[in-house]
Amino acid sequence: MHDPPNAYNFLEVIILTEKNIRMTDSLGRPIGDDDNMLTIGRDGPALLEDVQFIDKIAHFARERIPERVVHAKGVGAFGGFVSYYDLSKHTRADFLSAKDKKTEVFVRFSTVIGGRGSADTVRDPRGFAVKFYTDEGIYDLAGNDLPVFFIRDAIKFPDVIHSLKPDPVTNMVNPVRFWDFVSLSPEATHMVTWLYSDRGTIKSYRHVDGFGVNTFTWINALGEIFYVKYHWKTQQGSQTINRAEAQQLAGTQPDIAAADLHDAIAAGDFPKWELCVQIMHVETADTLPFDPLDDTKTWPEDQFPLQPIGMMTLNRNPENFFAQVEQASFCPGNVVPGIGFSADKMLQGRSFSYLDAARHRIGTNFAQLPINRSKSPVANNQRDGAMAYEINPEPVNYSPNSLNDNQPQPDPAFNTEGLFISGKPVRQAIEKIDDFTQAGERYRSLTPQERAALCGNIAVELKLAPQDIQQRVLGCFAKADEQFAAEVRAAMAGQR
């Protein structure tokens, strides 16, 4: 008997060593643009038919079993949110419809990059995710403790995370990989000025602010639409730690932030955060020198002031970590009537990816678990699936039907509304990029001591990179502010 030809030897290991290899998707189909999602026109929403993006992001969501690919280590707590005003002028969201309206919440704080055994104090763009159990279903405000992000298009999310995760060959973190990515992604410059300041290292979740990062829309009863950004302001005072303390605590008290939150709540010292919003008329967006839907940008507070709208208090620790924290699922796509999406390309991608990851990680019926289940009634024709928790005795599970009086019926009052869109499907970057202005403004806003910390934190990693990567990164910093690049260069020289 002869051995089968190599073409049919499915155990053969294929190693690509050639240069100039053509990029393809997982089915071998050529990719012409790996930097931009398929959208309606340059600034329109993303399309479900973008099979290239879905192939990439769906694979990414399944790269770790069973822990989360990102936000693997976290801690949670229950509490309540109380609104300050009736905000129906801007949104018909029920939980914001009256003064002093109370809504139950669950909050999960997390580190983005490390696994479940990582330390709380490592440099990280931490997750700050709030689940509102509203009278009209689940609303998830899933953000970070920093106001901007590395990238503006969700198709690049697997790439930035891969650069921060361990090398797939050695399984060891190598910061040179991240700086290589940054050096070729100028849009990350602004995020670096936040993450590598001492705001990137903490020892208490109670002392961090939170940000929605994405731009959402609010829709009122008249159908008027507004852009909105969310800010959580800690009432305990903002606190950070420096690089040295972060490294020391990572070895001696790796769970210090988790313990701090748990112990404070157990002692009756309930932490609070005030929710503030920035509101923008949709027509204003085109008049700005930057794209307000770009996640690498903040909105100037002198033009769009923070408006306090409510207070959140955390007052109860979980009874079981796995059931209530590890199985908790959040998704920016979980919105309620009166809150919608913008064409923010990160938001468009996250609204698919997070739910897709939850179905993979927890199962198709993750929404039936108590921690994820709506407090308001759930009625639809979905049945079965792995780990079905609900027992629905109704035999009719299709629509339209006559055997159950055509129940349940859609309610036209809650039809999805959004901005008018038109255009040709394209893969294009946004028009107003400007990767450096806000990064420079951020650098110049820091005190001399804060600048020294920022530049020192960068230098300790960047000095490990080859010179071509260093020069590209320093070139980005110089475009933000010449002094920024000079100070990082001096810090690297001093550390050598």
MIMIDREN-331901 format. One record per residue (C-alpha): residue number from 1; residue in one letter; y, x, z. Coordinates in Angstrom, 3 decimals, padded with zeros to 6 digits. Each point is the difference from the previous one (the first is absolute). Layout:
<recs>
 num residu    north     east       up
 NUM      A        Y        X        Z
...
</recs>
This chain:
<recs>
 num residu    north     east       up
   1      M  000.000  000.000  000.000
   2      H  003.411  001.353 -000.962
   3      D  003.065 -000.050  002.217
   4      P  002.557 -002.581 -001.103
   5      P  003.057  001.372 -001.775
   6      N  003.023  000.818  002.150
   7      A  001.838 -003.070 -001.244
   8      Y -002.494 -002.120  001.949
   9      N -000.315  002.163  003.088
  10      F  001.947 -002.102  002.484
  11      L -000.403  002.612  002.747
  12      E  001.938  002.557 -001.980
  13      V  003.190  001.151  001.716
  14      I  002.954  000.056 -002.364
  15      I  002.723  002.498  000.866
  16      L  003.182 -000.105 -002.043
  17      T  001.232  003.524 -000.504
  18      E  001.825 -000.382 -003.297
  19      K  003.772  000.020 -000.242
  20      N  002.165 -002.798 -001.451
  21      I -002.484 -002.732  000.844
  22      R  001.105 -003.460 -001.093
  23      M  000.574 -002.366  002.929
  24      T -002.088 -003.187 -000.053
  25      D -000.765 -002.892  002.293
  26      S -003.380 -000.300  001.721
  27      L -001.562 -001.416 -003.184
  28      G  001.204  002.857 -002.185
  29      R  002.905 -001.862 -001.597
  30      P  003.029  002.209 -000.727
  31      I  003.076 -000.247  002.225
  32      G  003.397  000.542 -001.556
  33      D  002.183 -000.374  003.112
  34      D -001.230  000.549  003.555
  35      D  003.394 -000.253  001.695
  36      N  001.103 -003.600 -000.651
  37      M -001.559 -003.401  000.528
  38      L -000.025 -002.577 -002.805
  39      T  002.971 -002.289  000.573
  40      I  001.898 -002.735 -001.809
  41      G  002.834  002.104 -001.359
  42      R  001.311  003.056  001.792
  43      D  000.922 -001.838  003.207
  44      G -002.406 -002.956 -000.003
  45      P -003.035 -000.764  002.172
  46      A -003.395  001.605 -000.566
  47      L -002.806 -001.606 -001.972
  48      L -003.520 -000.849  001.135
  49      E -001.148  001.107 -003.458
  50      D  000.871  003.598  000.900
  51      V -003.670  000.996  000.095
  52      Q  000.975  003.678  000.207
  53      F  001.858 -000.533  003.287
  54      I -002.707 -002.270  001.426
  55      D -002.709  002.496 -000.962
  56      K  001.900  002.749  001.804
  57      I  001.134 -001.863  003.105
  58      A -003.264 -001.945  000.470
  59      H -001.969  003.256 -000.082
  60      F  002.452  001.539  002.466
  61      A -000.455 -002.886  002.456
  62      R -003.762  000.660  000.031
  63      E  000.071  003.763  000.595
  64      R -000.781 -000.208  003.722
  65      I -002.731 -001.988  001.718
  66      P  000.462 -001.689  002.383
  67      E  003.336  001.177  001.425
  68      R  003.288 -000.714 -001.750
  69      V  000.897  002.471 -002.725
  70      V  003.505  000.104  001.484
  71      H  001.166 -001.196  003.437
  72      A -003.469  000.764  001.369
  73      K  001.113  000.671  003.577
  74      G  002.016 -002.706  001.656
  75      V  000.761 -001.967  003.131
  76      G  001.013 -003.643  000.304
  77      A  001.571 -002.544  002.299
  78      F  000.789 -003.717  000.076
  79      G  003.302 -001.649  000.717
  80      G  002.610 -002.390 -001.270
  81      F  003.031 -000.147 -002.256
  82      V  003.023 -002.185  000.807
  83      S  002.567 -000.749 -002.703
  84      Y  003.720  000.197  000.782
  85      Y  001.270 -002.480 -002.580
  86      D -000.801 -002.611 -002.603
  87      L -000.211  002.144 -003.155
  88      S -000.607 -002.857 -002.437
  89      K  003.160  001.013 -001.887
  90      H -001.983  002.943 -001.331
  91      T -003.684 -000.920  000.393
  92      R -002.123 -003.074  000.539
  93      A -002.579  002.030  001.942
  94      D -000.981 -002.280  002.856
  95      F -000.163  002.676  002.712
  96      L  003.687  000.785 -000.700
  97      S  001.109 -003.621 -000.257
  98      A  001.403 -000.585  003.497
  99      K  001.641  001.776  002.902
 100      D -002.447  001.183  002.676
 101      K -003.061 -000.845 -002.105
 102      K -003.018  001.854  001.397
 103      T -002.742  001.553 -002.143
 104      E -003.071  001.887  001.219
 105      V -000.401  003.530 -001.382
 106      F -002.486  002.847 -000.072
 107      V  001.248  003.535 -000.657
 108      R -001.983  003.029 -001.106
 109      F  001.522  003.476  000.204
 110      S -001.857  002.726 -001.854
 111      T -000.003  003.444 -001.525
 112      V -000.283 -000.066 -003.781
 113      I -001.731  003.233 -000.951
 114      G -002.503  001.049  002.680
 115      G -003.405 -001.518  000.710
 116      R -000.938 -002.014  003.063
 117      G -000.417  003.143  002.100
 118      S  003.372  001.524 -000.873
 119      A  002.826  000.587  002.465
 120      D  002.862 -002.447  000.550
 121      T  002.631  002.745 -000.091
 122      V -000.653  001.471 -003.453
 123      R  002.777 -000.119 -002.609
 124      D -000.502 -003.319 -001.714
 125      P  001.827 -002.985 -001.578
 126      R -001.444 -002.397  002.585
 127      G -000.934 -003.588 -000.681
 128      F  001.888 -002.819  001.736
 129      A -001.742 -003.247 -000.984
 130      V  000.852 -003.418  001.449
 131      K -002.117 -003.113 -000.499
 132      F  001.873 -003.282  000.537
 133      Y -002.223 -003.007  000.754
 134      T  002.469 -002.545 -001.423
 135      D -000.362 -003.774 -000.291
 136      E -000.415  000.468 -003.750
 137      G -002.572  002.779  000.041
 138      I -000.178  003.762  000.446
 139      Y  003.027  002.129 -000.805
 140      D -000.550  003.762  000.071
 141      L  002.948  002.380  000.193
 142      A -001.870  003.251 -000.608
 143      G  002.306  003.007 -000.001
 144      N  000.543  003.477  001.438
 145      D  002.071  001.699  002.684
 146      L  002.087  001.730 -002.701
 147      P  002.272 -001.940 -002.386
 148      V -001.053  001.577 -003.324
 149      F -003.170  001.228 -001.697
 150      F -001.151  002.920 -002.171
 151      I -000.328 -001.946 -003.246
 152      R  001.440 -003.062 -001.731
 153      D -002.986 -001.143 -002.079
 154      A -003.306 -001.084  001.561
 155      I -002.062  001.635 -002.720
 156      K  000.891  003.351  001.612
 157      F -001.166 -001.033  003.496
 158      P -003.505  001.475 -000.311
 159      D  001.557  003.275 -001.150
 160      V  002.413  000.500  002.889
 161      I -002.680 -000.944  002.545
 162      H -002.546  002.292 -001.667
 163      S  002.506  002.871  000.276
 164      L  000.329 -000.634  003.749
 165      K -003.705 -000.558  000.677
 166      P -002.543  002.825  000.374
 167      D -000.938  002.049 -003.049
 168      P -003.064 -001.758 -001.537
 169      V -001.798  003.359 -000.332
 170      T  000.558  001.446  003.476
 171      N  000.831 -003.234  001.891
 172      M  002.879  001.881  001.632
 173      V  003.671 -000.959 -000.105
 174      N  002.015  002.414 -002.121
 175      P  003.777 -000.620  000.074
 176      V  000.421  001.913 -003.256
 177      R -001.547 -002.977 -001.807
 178      F  002.711 -002.311  001.346
 179      W  002.841  002.355 -000.865
 180      D -001.446  000.395 -003.480
 181      F  000.211 -003.776 -000.384
 182      V  003.542 -000.091  001.410
 183      S  001.138  002.824 -002.259
 184      L -000.964 -002.101 -003.022
 185      S  001.178 -003.326  001.464
 186      P  003.761  000.271  000.647
 187      E  000.092 -003.609  001.228
 188      A -001.752  001.211  003.210
 189      T  003.015  002.117  001.004
 190      H  001.652 -002.759  002.036
 191      M -003.224 -000.765  001.888
 192      V -000.404  003.684  000.870
 193      T  003.378 -000.057  001.786
 194      W -001.359 -002.756  002.257
 195      L -003.631  000.982  000.472
 196      Y  000.722  003.678  000.688
 197      S  002.765 -000.741  002.449
 198      D -001.162 -000.514  003.574
 199      R -000.328 -003.719 -000.813
 200      G -003.331  000.964 -001.550
 201      T -001.457  000.953  003.402
 202      I -000.149 -002.399  002.970
 203      K -001.929 -000.617  003.211
 204      S  000.888 -003.658  000.611
 205      Y -000.218 -002.969 -002.341
 206      R  002.321 -001.904  002.321
 207      H  002.840  002.317 -000.973
 208      V -000.140 -000.241 -003.804
 209      D  001.850 -002.271 -002.393
 210      G -001.820 -001.842 -002.754
 211      F  000.880 -000.733 -003.616
 212      G -001.352 -002.398 -002.599
 213      V  000.769  002.728 -002.615
 214      N -000.659 -002.423 -002.868
 215      T  002.617 -002.403 -001.327
 216      F -001.006 -003.649  000.345
 217      T  001.699 -003.188 -001.089
 218      W  001.117 -002.913  002.122
 219      I  000.142 -003.433 -001.621
 220      N  001.868 -002.944  001.539
 221      A -000.555 -003.733 -000.491
 222      L  002.419 -000.021 -002.941
 223      G -002.039  002.637 -001.807
 224      E  002.613  002.719  000.509
 225      I -001.515  003.462  000.175
 226      F  001.152  003.029  002.006
 227      Y -001.300  003.530  000.324
 228      V -000.840  001.020  003.581
 229      K -001.031  003.140  001.913
 230      Y -001.416 -000.031  003.544
 231      H  000.762  002.304  002.946
 232      W -001.617 -000.031  003.456
 233      K  002.272  001.611  002.615
 234      T -001.709  001.242  003.153
 235      Q  001.648 -001.200  003.201
 236      Q -001.549  002.857  001.974
 237      G  002.126  002.657 -001.698
 238      S -001.120  002.218 -002.860
 239      Q -001.935  003.121  001.034
 240      T -001.673  002.800 -001.951
 241      I -001.607  003.345  000.823
 242      N  000.224  003.381 -001.692
 243      R -002.718  001.791 -001.947
 244      A -001.091  002.172  002.904
 245      E -000.459 -002.908  002.391
 246      A -001.810 -002.003 -002.680
 247      Q -002.488  002.810 -000.522
 248      Q -000.507  000.532  003.724
 249      L -000.600 -003.716  000.664
 250      A -002.355 -000.274 -002.971
 251      G -002.319  002.329  001.888
 252      T  000.499 -001.283  003.547
 253      Q  000.845 -003.712 -000.375
 254      P -000.918 -001.110 -003.549
 255      D  000.163 -003.708  000.943
 256      I  003.310  000.185  001.845
 257      A  001.859 -002.632 -002.068
 258      A -002.874 -002.466  000.231
 259      A -000.265  000.513  003.767
 260      D  003.763 -000.309  000.446
 261      L  000.110 -003.412 -001.695
 262      H -003.075 -001.327  001.791
 263      D  001.083  001.225  003.426
 264      A  003.543 -001.354 -000.319
 265      I -001.230 -003.477 -000.917
 266      A -002.660  000.076  002.736
 267      A  002.734  000.860  002.522
 268      G  002.202 -002.891 -001.148
 269      D  002.540  002.254 -001.732
 270      F  000.020 -002.020 -003.202
 271      P  001.551  001.799 -003.006
 272      K  002.461 -001.827 -002.246
 273      W  001.305  000.419 -003.530
 274      E  002.912 -001.829 -001.598
 275      L -000.588 -001.111 -003.578
 276      C  002.966  000.598 -002.295
 277      V  000.370 -000.673 -003.701
 278      Q  002.170  001.212 -002.834
 279      I  000.701 -002.742 -002.519
 280      M  001.148  000.544 -003.577
 281      H  000.946 -002.513 -002.683
 282      V -002.304  000.585 -002.959
 283      E  002.964  000.368 -002.362
 284      T  001.302  002.936  002.089
 285      A -002.998  002.172 -000.839
 286      D  001.218  000.867 -003.496
 287      T  003.395  001.146  001.294
 288      L -001.416  002.703  002.298
 289      P -000.332  003.685 -000.962
 290      F -003.659 -000.073  001.116
 291      D -002.868 -002.456 -000.401
 292      P -000.263 -002.025  003.252
 293      L -003.661 -000.759 -000.766
 294      D -000.840  003.725  000.093
 295      D -001.992  000.884  003.149
 296      T  001.420  003.528 -000.006
 297      K  003.458 -001.460  000.743
 298      T  001.746 -001.641  002.945
 299      W  002.767 -002.595 -000.277
 300      P  003.364  001.236  001.334
 301      E  000.652 -001.814  003.256
 302      D  003.751 -000.074 -000.570
 303      Q -000.607 -002.145 -003.099
 304      F -003.015 -001.918  001.316
 305      P  000.344 -000.147  003.793
 306      L -002.972 -000.518  002.300
 307      Q -000.118 -003.611  001.172
 308      P -002.070 -000.612  003.174
 309      I -002.202 -003.091 -000.423
 310      G -002.494  000.084  002.874
 311      M -001.804  001.866  002.770
 312      M -003.657  000.988  000.208
 313      T -001.688  000.675  003.355
 314      L -003.504  001.448  000.395
 315      N -001.581 -001.261  003.213
 316      R -003.789  000.004 -000.355
 317      N -002.536  002.725 -000.707
 318      P -003.092 -000.732 -002.119
 319      E -003.165 -000.983  001.832
 320      N -002.246  001.732 -002.541
 321      F  001.192  002.855 -002.197
 322      F -002.454 -000.450 -002.856
 323      A  000.326 -003.765 -000.311
 324      Q  003.768 -000.137  000.336
 325      V  001.369  003.330 -001.216
 326      E -002.569  001.640 -002.266
 327      Q -000.759 -003.272 -001.805
 328      A  003.661 -000.996 -000.317
 329      S  001.110 -000.228 -003.603
 330      F  003.593  000.130 -001.268
 331      C  001.404 -000.444 -003.481
 332      P  003.595 -000.156 -001.291
 333      G -001.293 -002.668 -002.367
 334      N -000.555 -002.372  002.932
 335      V  003.267 -001.924 -000.232
 336      V  000.938 -003.551  000.997
 337      P  002.192 -002.593 -001.751
 338      G  003.574  001.258 -000.058
 339      I -001.000  003.658 -000.304
 340      G -001.005  001.533 -003.314
 341      F -000.332  003.185 -001.985
 342      S  002.465  002.100 -001.893
 343      A -000.836  002.262 -002.945
 344      D -000.229  002.920  002.468
 345      K -002.856  001.928 -001.632
 346      M -001.466  001.158  003.291
 347      L -000.002 -003.564  001.333
 348      Q -001.630 -001.267 -003.197
 349      G -002.841  002.487  000.396
 350      R -000.401 -000.422  003.757
 351      S -000.266 -003.784 -000.322
 352      F -003.279  000.551 -001.877
 353      S -001.302  003.173  001.579
 354      Y  000.107 -000.970  003.681
 355      L -001.958 -003.220 -000.429
 356      D -002.439  001.749 -002.311
 357      A -000.567  002.687  002.636
 358      A -000.550 -002.639  002.697
 359      R -002.640 -001.787 -002.062
 360      H -001.766  003.302 -000.520
 361      R  000.336  001.304  003.558
 362      I -000.514 -003.166  002.055
 363      G -001.520 -002.432 -002.487
 364      T  000.969 -002.893 -002.210
 365      N  000.499 -002.297  003.007
 366      F  002.285  002.322  001.968
 367      A  002.616 -002.766  000.230
 368      Q -002.399 -002.120  002.083
 369      L -000.137  002.532  002.829
 370      P  002.054 -001.113  003.024
 371      I  002.462  002.920 -000.223
 372      N  000.772 -000.766 -003.657
 373      R -000.325 -003.774  000.028
 374      S  002.963 -002.283 -000.472
 375      K  000.993 -002.161  002.972
 376      S  000.829 -002.783 -002.461
 377      P -002.884 -001.914 -001.696
 378      V -001.824  001.653 -002.896
 379      A -001.246 -002.343 -002.759
 380      N -001.397  001.134 -003.345
 381      N -003.185  000.001 -002.069
 382      Q -001.172  003.493  000.936
 383      R -003.468  000.162  001.539
 384      D -002.723  002.519  000.763
 385      G  000.272  003.771 -000.393
 386      A -001.173  002.696  002.373
 387      M  000.710 -000.675  003.681
 388      A  001.406 -003.494 -000.513
 389      Y  001.420 -000.990  003.390
 390      E  001.167 -003.563 -000.672
 391      I -002.386 -002.961 -000.158
 392      N  001.405 -002.479 -002.521
 393      P -002.140 -003.183 -000.164
 394      E  001.753 -001.333 -003.127
 395      P -002.488  000.102 -002.938
 396      V  002.673 -000.289 -002.704
 397      N  001.381  003.467 -000.705
 398      Y  001.692 -000.412 -003.351
 399      S  003.159 -001.481 -001.426
 400      P  000.785 -002.460 -001.493
 401      N -002.527 -002.337  001.609
 402      S -000.475 -003.717  000.669
 403      L -002.714  000.273  002.652
 404      N  002.508  001.213  002.618
 405      D  003.101 -001.858 -001.209
 406      N  001.064  003.187 -001.839
 407      Q  000.480  001.846  003.301
 408      P  001.393  002.515  000.785
 409      Q  002.979 -000.339 -002.340
 410      P  002.678  002.545 -000.879
 411      D  003.470 -000.733  001.337
 412      P  002.579  000.420 -002.814
 413      A  002.710  000.539  002.624
 414      F -001.417  003.466  000.593
 415      N -000.227  001.230 -003.567
 416      T  000.762  003.696 -000.282
 417      E  003.554  000.659 -001.059
 418      G  001.477  003.186 -001.265
 419      L  002.551  001.640 -002.202
 420      F  000.076 -000.668 -003.731
 421      I -001.855  002.716 -001.862
 422      S -000.454  000.880 -003.637
 423      G -000.871  003.092 -001.943
 424      K -002.658  002.073 -001.677
 425      P -002.793  001.534  002.128
 426      V  000.878  003.691  000.357
 427      R -000.752  003.043  002.124
 428      Q  003.437  001.331  000.817
 429      A  001.764  001.535  002.953
 430      I  002.924 -001.902  001.460
 431      E  003.364  000.712 -001.597
 432      K  002.016  001.091  003.075
 433      I -002.056  002.832  001.466
 434      D  002.487  002.314  001.770
 435      D -002.543  001.839  002.130
 436      F  002.477  002.185  001.894
 437      T  003.221 -001.760  001.068
 438      Q -001.438 -001.806  003.033
 439      A -002.088  003.043  000.943
 440      G  003.200  002.050  000.147
 441      E  001.791 -002.683  001.991
 442      R -002.877 -000.109  002.452
 443      Y  000.062  003.797  000.433
 444      R  003.760  000.048  000.577
 445      S -000.259 -002.814  002.561
 446      L -002.125  002.179  002.301
 447      T  001.395  002.129  002.795
 448      P -000.355  003.786 -000.315
 449      Q -002.927 -000.121  002.436
 450      E -001.688 -002.773 -002.000
 451      R  000.523  001.911 -003.245
 452      A -001.583  003.083  001.548
 453      A -003.016 -002.043  001.106
 454      L -000.347 -001.602 -003.449
 455      C  000.183  003.306 -001.846
 456      G -002.282  001.764  002.465
 457      N -002.620 -002.733 -000.243
 458      I  000.054  000.280 -003.797
 459      A -000.010  003.801 -000.020
 460      V -003.097  000.377  002.157
 461      E -002.027 -001.730 -002.738
 462      L  001.926  000.848 -003.166
 463      K -000.263  003.767  000.692
 464      L -003.768 -000.349 -000.613
 465      A  000.510 -001.224 -003.563
 466      P  000.099  002.178 -003.130
 467      Q  003.467  001.048 -001.102
 468      D  000.142 -002.377 -002.983
 469      I -000.582 -002.977  002.309
 470      Q  002.561  001.325  002.478
 471      Q  002.594  000.364 -002.738
 472      R -000.552 -003.508 -001.324
 473      V  000.294 -001.495  003.491
 474      L  003.110  002.045  000.810
 475      G  001.443 -001.090 -003.338
 476      C -000.337 -003.634  001.062
 477      F  001.616  000.772  003.360
 478      A  002.882  001.802 -001.720
 479      K  000.677 -003.043 -002.166
 480      A  000.278 -002.003  003.221
 481      D  002.158  002.611  001.743
 482      E  000.269  003.734 -000.666
 483      Q  000.166  000.700  003.722
 484      F -003.264 -001.912  000.511
 485      A -001.825  002.337 -002.372
 486      A  001.669  003.063  001.475
 487      E -000.946 -000.948  003.561
 488      V -003.640 -000.629 -000.941
 489      R -000.088  003.333 -001.851
 490      A  001.430  001.773  003.056
 491      A -002.484 -001.734  002.304
 492      M -002.895  001.160 -002.177
 493      A  001.299  003.559  000.046
 494      G  000.349 -000.109  003.779
 495      Q -003.558 -001.301  000.471
 496      R -001.516  002.661 -002.244
</recs>
